[in-house]
Amino acid sequence: MDGAIIDLDGTVYRSNEPIPGAVKAINRMRSFDLDIVFATNSSTKSIRTCVEKLESMGVSTNRNEILTSASVTASYVSEAYSDAVAFVIGEDPLRDELSERGVAISSDPCDAETLVVGKDRSFDFNTLQMTLNILDTGIPFIVTNPDRSSPTDSGIAPGTGAIIAAIVAASGRDPDIVVGKPNESMANITLDSVDSSPSEWLVIGDNVDTDIAMGKRAGMTTVLVQSGVDNRRVERNSSTLPDYILDSLGSINEVLNSH
């Protein structure tokens, strides 16, 4: 194997606590000279925050090894709609990523030429009303990720997908694109930076519908860990059946020793 794309929440850590064995497993993969990319569907964490969090847990990394749904969405918007003014439902990390890539942002719905939606813990009825008015104009509807929930120390928390469900139910309009996993954007960005075949890369994550689905679409070897949000029984005839199912990242030797 040449490398691994590793999810964060529910795979490496849960909230602020590393999952037992995860740090040792990452160091083990590095000892096999695997390139490592950490890819999170979170749109509420900056790349710097991810680096600092990992390093506080004993994982050596840098910003070039981190992809977030906010960063890949910002890249997409800046390329596909470079001159459009964005109305953003989301928190500072998403707004900052968009601004860093030159995307104009306005808080006035009348200025909106694209709608970009990520997780926003201040989302309320008034925001939903503004969103409906904006979408009624027919502008592009861009979403960071579809995750309905995310694991925390205190239980499962609502995710971006919960907000999207409210918008879709009220407007009757589906997003034009969901940029984060299971879209192949994160896989493609990773592979574009290395001279390697997709089949020589692992995708490791706790969510069948996002992590495993992205890996399958990209032609990578998929590893489902049951330490996070998706510990349900995986149907054997599922189109997203993982190549490996592990209790946690700490059991990664089972995969490394088979290659």
BARO-515991 format. One line per field, with one value per atom (N, C-alpha, C): atom name; x, y, z negated. Coordinates in steps of 0.05 Angstrom, whole numbers. Example, Ala and Ser with C-alpha at 12.3 -4.5 7.8 and 13.67 -1.06 7.14 Angstrom:
<pts>
atom: N CA C N CA C;
c1: 264 246 264 257 273 258;
c2: -114 -90 -66 -45 -21 1;
c3: -156 -156 -156 -142 -143 -157;
</pts>
This chain:
<pts>
atom: N CA C N CA C N CA C N CA C N CA C N CA C N CA C N CA C N CA C N CA C N CA C N CA C N CA C N CA C N CA C N CA C N CA C N CA C N CA C N CA C N CA C N CA C N CA C N CA C N CA C N CA C N CA C N CA C N CA C N CA C N CA C N CA C N CA C N CA C N CA C N CA C N CA C N CA C N CA C N CA C N CA C N CA C N CA C N CA C N CA C N CA C N CA C N CA C N CA C N CA C N CA C N CA C N CA C N CA C N CA C N CA C N CA C N CA C N CA C N CA C N CA C N CA C N CA C N CA C N CA C N CA C N CA C N CA C N CA C N CA C N CA C N CA C N CA C N CA C N CA C N CA C N CA C N CA C N CA C N CA C N CA C N CA C N CA C N CA C N CA C N CA C N CA C N CA C N CA C N CA C N CA C N CA C N CA C N CA C N CA C N CA C N CA C N CA C N CA C N CA C N CA C N CA C N CA C N CA C N CA C N CA C N CA C N CA C N CA C N CA C N CA C N CA C N CA C N CA C N CA C N CA C N CA C N CA C N CA C N CA C N CA C N CA C N CA C N CA C N CA C N CA C N CA C N CA C N CA C N CA C N CA C N CA C N CA C N CA C N CA C N CA C N CA C N CA C N CA C N CA C N CA C N CA C N CA C N CA C N CA C N CA C N CA C N CA C N CA C N CA C N CA C N CA C N CA C N CA C N CA C N CA C N CA C N CA C N CA C N CA C N CA C N CA C N CA C N CA C N CA C N CA C N CA C N CA C N CA C N CA C N CA C N CA C N CA C N CA C N CA C N CA C N CA C N CA C N CA C N CA C N CA C N CA C N CA C N CA C N CA C N CA C N CA C N CA C N CA C N CA C N CA C N CA C N CA C N CA C N CA C N CA C N CA C N CA C N CA C N CA C N CA C N CA C N CA C N CA C N CA C N CA C N CA C N CA C N CA C N CA C N CA C N CA C N CA C N CA C N CA C N CA C N CA C N CA C N CA C N CA C N CA C N CA C N CA C N CA C N CA C N CA C N CA C N CA C N CA C N CA C N CA C N CA C N CA C N CA C N CA C N CA C N CA C N CA C N CA C N CA C N CA C N CA C N CA C N CA C N CA C N CA C N CA C N CA C N CA C N CA C N CA C N CA C N CA C N CA C N CA C N CA C N CA C N CA C N CA C;
c1: 17 0 18 7 22 13 -12 -22 -49 -59 -85 -98 -123 -140 -156 -152 -163 -183 -207 -227 -218 -230 -222 -243 -265 -286 -296 -294 -304 -284 -262 -241 -215 -205 -181 -188 -209 -217 -248 -257 -285 -285 -295 -292 -263 -255 -227 -211 -221 -207 -200 -174 -166 -179 -187 -198 -175 -178 -157 -143 -117 -101 -98 -113 -112 -85 -74 -48 -26 -26 -6 -9 -35 -40 -30 -33 -24 7 20 49 58 43 49 47 27 24 47 55 78 104 106 130 130 107 105 109 117 122 97 74 49 46 38 30 3 0 -25 -38 -65 -81 -105 -109 -132 -154 -177 -199 -225 -234 -258 -280 -304 -328 -337 -323 -330 -326 -345 -342 -339 -337 -335 -308 -289 -262 -243 -225 -205 -183 -168 -145 -125 -121 -102 -112 -138 -150 -145 -149 -145 -116 -97 -69 -62 -72 -66 -79 -103 -116 -101 -94 -79 -52 -38 -12 -14 -36 -40 -45 -52 -57 -33 -12 12 15 -2 0 14 38 53 41 34 22 27 17 19 -5 -9 -33 -36 -13 -14 -26 -29 -40 -69 -81 -109 -127 -150 -171 -197 -212 -238 -259 -284 -305 -306 -299 -298 -277 -253 -231 -237 -248 -253 -277 -296 -319 -310 -293 -282 -267 -251 -237 -256 -277 -296 -310 -320 -335 -317 -292 -274 -267 -269 -263 -288 -310 -335 -351 -349 -364 -347 -325 -304 -314 -333 -342 -369 -379 -406 -404 -423 -425 -440 -428 -439 -454 -477 -491 -485 -475 -464 -480 -489 -500 -478 -465 -442 -427 -406 -391 -364 -349 -325 -305 -299 -280 -288 -314 -324 -321 -329 -327 -298 -281 -252 -240 -247 -236 -246 -271 -281 -267 -264 -251 -222 -208 -180 -176 -197 -196 -208 -214 -224 -253 -269 -298 -311 -326 -340 -364 -367 -389 -406 -432 -450 -471 -478 -499 -526 -527 -552 -563 -586 -596 -601 -605 -610 -585 -562 -537 -529 -543 -534 -535 -512 -510 -504 -495 -493 -501 -511 -517 -499 -483 -464 -473 -478 -488 -470 -463 -448 -462 -449 -461 -461 -484 -487 -503 -490 -505 -523 -523 -543 -566 -567 -589 -616 -634 -661 -682 -706 -729 -724 -714 -709 -689 -668 -648 -661 -677 -691 -709 -722 -739 -722 -699 -681 -672 -665 -656 -677 -702 -723 -725 -724 -726 -702 -679 -655 -658 -665 -668 -690 -709 -731 -721 -697 -686 -672 -667 -655 -625 -612 -583 -572 -546 -533 -535 -540 -544 -522 -502 -477 -475 -469 -469 -441 -432 -405 -405 -426 -426 -454 -460 -486 -490 -469 -470 -494 -511 -535 -528 -506 -498 -468 -458 -430 -427 -407 -404 -390 -399 -386 -384 -370 -368 -395 -413 -439 -461 -453 -473 -472 -492 -493 -504 -490 -498 -509 -528 -538 -516 -516 -496 -508 -491 -500 -524 -525 -547 -574 -574 -600 -610 -591 -598 -608 -593 -600 -628 -634 -660 -683 -678 -698 -702 -679 -681 -694 -687 -699 -728 -736 -764 -781 -770 -785 -785 -763 -761 -769 -767 -771 -749 -726 -703 -679 -667 -643 -618 -596 -571 -562 -549 -537 -512 -497 -474 -468 -459 -449 -419 -402 -374 -358 -364 -350 -356 -345 -351 -381 -392 -379 -370 -373 -361 -332 -321 -293 -273 -282 -264 -239 -243 -221 -201 -213 -196 -180 -194 -181 -159 -164 -144 -119 -123 -101 -86 -100 -86 -73 -83 -71 -43 -39 -13 8 0 19 19 40 41 35 9 0 -27 -32 -58 -78 -103 -123 -124 -119 -120 -98 -78 -56 -61 -86 -93 -115 -114 -135 -152 -178 -196 -206 -202 -209 -229 -252 -272 -294 -311 -332 -359 -361 -387 -389 -407 -411 -419 -437 -449 -431 -410 -392 -364 -350 -323 -320 -336 -334 -345 -366 -377 -357 -343 -322 -300 -291 -270 -277 -302 -311 -312 -323 -324 -297 -277 -250 -233 -243 -228 -207 -211 -192 -200 -182 -188 -201 -224 -240 -239 -237 -236 -256 -276 -296 -288 -287 -282 -308 -313 -339 -336 -320 -315 -330 -345 -358 -388 -397 -426 -439 -424 -436 -428 -440 -434 -457 -474 -496 -486 -502 -496 -494 -472 -468 -479 -498 -510 -490 -489 -469 -473 -498 -503 -502 -493 -492 -472 -479 -461 -437 -439 -417 -405 -406 -393 -363 -353 -324 -307 -283 -264 -256 -255 -248 -267 -274 -289 -273 -265 -250 -265 -258 -270 -262 -237 -227 -201 -191 -166 -143 -145 -125 -119 -138 -135 -124 -112 -104 -82 -68 -48 -61 -86 -100 -100 -102 -101 -73 -55 -27 -13 -19 -6 -16 -39 -50 -41 -25 -16 15;
c2: -24 0 25 46 71 92 91 112 106 124 121 148 149 172 164 179 171 192 184 201 209 230 239 232 246 242 214 199 172 151 161 142 146 170 176 185 201 211 214 217 223 248 271 297 302 303 311 287 263 239 221 213 195 167 154 127 108 91 73 59 61 48 63 86 100 113 126 140 120 98 77 66 63 53 72 98 117 116 115 113 87 66 40 43 57 61 78 98 114 97 77 60 42 39 24 43 68 89 95 93 101 131 144 172 173 193 196 222 221 245 242 262 262 278 265 278 277 301 302 317 307 320 344 349 372 398 416 443 464 455 473 473 458 458 469 487 496 476 478 460 463 488 493 479 480 467 437 425 396 389 405 399 401 422 425 403 394 373 347 340 315 315 338 339 337 348 346 318 301 272 255 268 253 244 256 250 273 268 288 292 317 322 352 360 387 394 419 427 415 406 394 366 355 328 329 353 356 366 352 362 363 385 387 392 386 392 422 438 467 474 462 469 460 436 426 441 448 464 491 504 530 528 507 504 501 485 481 507 522 546 567 569 589 583 557 550 550 540 538 564 580 605 628 632 650 679 687 715 718 697 698 705 720 727 704 694 672 681 669 671 645 647 624 618 593 583 564 572 558 574 563 576 587 600 615 599 573 559 557 554 553 580 601 628 636 628 635 621 595 581 594 601 615 641 657 683 680 661 657 650 639 632 653 676 699 699 683 682 705 722 744 733 742 733 757 753 775 763 779 771 780 794 804 783 771 751 762 787 799 799 797 796 768 748 720 711 700 688 658 649 621 618 594 588 565 570 550 543 517 508 487 493 474 473 460 458 485 492 519 515 516 511 534 555 577 576 556 553 554 570 573 578 583 586 610 632 656 650 635 627 610 591 574 590 610 628 642 653 667 648 623 603 597 595 589 612 636 659 660 653 652 630 606 584 589 605 610 626 638 652 634 609 589 589 601 602 575 569 544 539 514 505 485 493 478 470 445 434 422 427 417 387 376 347 338 312 302 289 290 276 285 266 272 276 264 266 261 267 262 253 235 225 245 247 264 248 259 245 243 262 262 249 237 224 233 228 235 263 280 308 311 329 334 345 337 346 363 369 386 373 347 333 339 345 351 379 397 424 421 405 402 389 370 357 377 396 417 435 442 460 445 420 405 400 394 389 414 437 462 473 469 481 463 436 417 415 427 428 414 395 382 398 394 409 402 422 417 400 403 386 385 361 357 352 370 369 350 347 329 300 282 253 249 232 212 221 247 257 250 246 237 260 285 308 303 293 290 268 247 226 237 252 263 283 300 319 304 283 267 254 241 226 244 268 287 296 293 303 281 256 234 218 203 186 158 152 127 119 93 82 83 88 87 61 39 13 9 27 25 43 53 70 59 63 56 80 76 96 84 97 87 106 96 114 98 113 100 102 113 118 104 85 71 90 108 125 147 154 175 164 155 146 122 101 77 82 97 103 118 138 153 134 117 99 80 70 52 67 91 107 113 117 124 100 76 52 45 54 50 26 16 -6 7 -3 10 -6 10 -2 13 -2 9 3 24 20 25 9 10 24 45 60 87 92 119 117 132 135 111 95 74 47 38 11 -8 0 -18 -42 -62 -85 -78 -85 -79 -103 -97 -118 -129 -155 -168 -161 -154 -147 -117 -102 -73 -65 -44 -33 -19 -13 -1 -20 -46 -65 -60 -55 -49 -74 -69 -91 -103 -86 -95 -82 -96 -84 -90 -68 -71 -58 -68 -56 -26 -21 6 8 33 37 22 17 3 -25 -36 -63 -62 -40 -36 -56 -68 -89 -112 -117 -138 -132 -106 -98 -96 -83 -79 -106 -126 -151 -168 -160 -175 -163 -142 -129 -130;
c3: 0 0 0 13 14 -6 -14 -32 -43 -60 -73 -77 -70 -77 -102 -123 -149 -159 -165 -177 -205 -216 -243 -264 -264 -284 -283 -305 -307 -297 -285 -275 -290 -292 -307 -335 -338 -364 -365 -389 -395 -412 -401 -415 -420 -445 -452 -462 -459 -469 -446 -444 -423 -428 -407 -409 -415 -435 -444 -420 -419 -398 -373 -369 -344 -339 -359 -355 -348 -363 -357 -329 -320 -293 -272 -276 -256 -255 -278 -278 -265 -268 -255 -225 -215 -186 -175 -190 -181 -180 -198 -198 -173 -160 -135 -111 -117 -96 -81 -93 -80 -82 -60 -61 -76 -93 -109 -102 -97 -94 -113 -130 -148 -134 -131 -116 -133 -141 -157 -142 -146 -135 -152 -173 -190 -175 -176 -165 -187 -212 -235 -248 -236 -246 -225 -232 -214 -211 -189 -186 -209 -217 -240 -265 -270 -294 -292 -269 -265 -271 -261 -265 -295 -308 -337 -353 -346 -361 -358 -334 -329 -344 -342 -355 -385 -396 -425 -434 -416 -421 -415 -405 -399 -370 -352 -324 -310 -299 -285 -257 -250 -224 -216 -193 -185 -167 -160 -146 -119 -107 -80 -81 -105 -108 -117 -117 -127 -105 -102 -85 -101 -99 -112 -91 -98 -78 -72 -92 -87 -67 -69 -51 -22 -19 8 20 4 14 23 8 15 41 45 70 93 89 110 118 98 103 117 108 120 149 156 184 201 191 207 208 186 185 175 189 180 176 192 190 175 164 152 122 113 84 70 48 33 9 4 -21 -36 -60 -74 -99 -101 -126 -136 -157 -167 -188 -199 -220 -209 -226 -218 -201 -207 -190 -161 -155 -128 -115 -129 -119 -113 -132 -129 -105 -101 -78 -52 -51 -26 -22 -43 -40 -31 -43 -36 -6 6 34 52 41 56 62 48 52 37 50 37 22 -3 -20 -28 -28 -36 -56 -76 -95 -86 -63 -52 -32 -37 -19 9 11 38 56 43 58 68 57 61 90 99 125 123 100 93 64 57 29 21 0 -10 -39 -43 -69 -82 -107 -124 -151 -170 -196 -209 -221 -234 -259 -283 -307 -316 -300 -305 -286 -269 -249 -263 -253 -265 -244 -252 -234 -215 -226 -209 -187 -194 -174 -153 -161 -142 -123 -134 -117 -97 -105 -86 -64 -73 -54 -33 -41 -22 -2 -11 7 27 17 35 56 47 66 87 80 98 123 121 144 163 155 173 172 153 152 144 150 143 113 106 78 72 57 52 23 18 -10 -16 -40 -48 -52 -64 -70 -78 -75 -81 -109 -126 -151 -168 -175 -191 -220 -229 -257 -260 -284 -289 -318 -324 -351 -369 -394 -414 -440 -460 -486 -499 -494 -507 -490 -468 -450 -422 -407 -378 -375 -360 -355 -327 -322 -295 -277 -252 -233 -211 -191 -169 -155 -153 -139 -152 -178 -191 -181 -178 -167 -138 -123 -94 -92 -110 -109 -113 -132 -137 -112 -100 -76 -53 -48 -26 -31 -56 -62 -58 -65 -62 -34 -20 7 30 24 46 65 58 77 64 79 71 77 62 68 96 108 135 132 110 106 76 67 40 44 35 42 25 0 -18 -13 -29 -26 -27 -9 8 36 42 66 67 90 92 90 84 84 66 42 24 34 46 57 81 98 122 116 96 87 77 62 52 74 92 114 133 137 155 145 119 108 106 114 112 138 142 166 156 154 142 153 154 162 139 145 123 108 122 110 89 89 70 45 43 21 5 -22 -40 -45 -49 -61 -87 -109 -135 -148 -156 -168 -182 -196 -212 -200 -176 -164 -136 -134 -108 -86 -92 -71 -61 -76 -68 -63 -84 -81 -62 -67 -51 -22 -20 7 23 11 26 35 17 24 47 46 68 94 94 119 130 113 122 129 123 128 108 83 62 45 29 9 -15 -23 -44 -70 -92 -119 -136 -145 -164 -192 -209 -238 -252 -272 -286 -313 -313 -337 -338 -316 -315 -310 -290 -286 -274 -258 -242 -251 -274 -284 -278 -259 -251 -236 -233 -218 -188 -175 -147 -130 -113 -97 -77 -74 -57 -27 -20 8 14 -6 -3 18 33 54 41 15 1 -20 -14 -32 -34 -58 -61 -55 -47 -43 -70 -91 -118 -138 -159 -181 -206 -221 -245 -268 -292 -316 -318 -312 -314 -298 -295 -281 -294 -320 -334 -323 -307 -296 -267 -259 -232 -223 -242 -234 -218 -223 -208 -178 -172 -143 -133 -148 -139 -135 -152 -149 -126 -114 -92 -65 -66 -40 -39;
</pts>
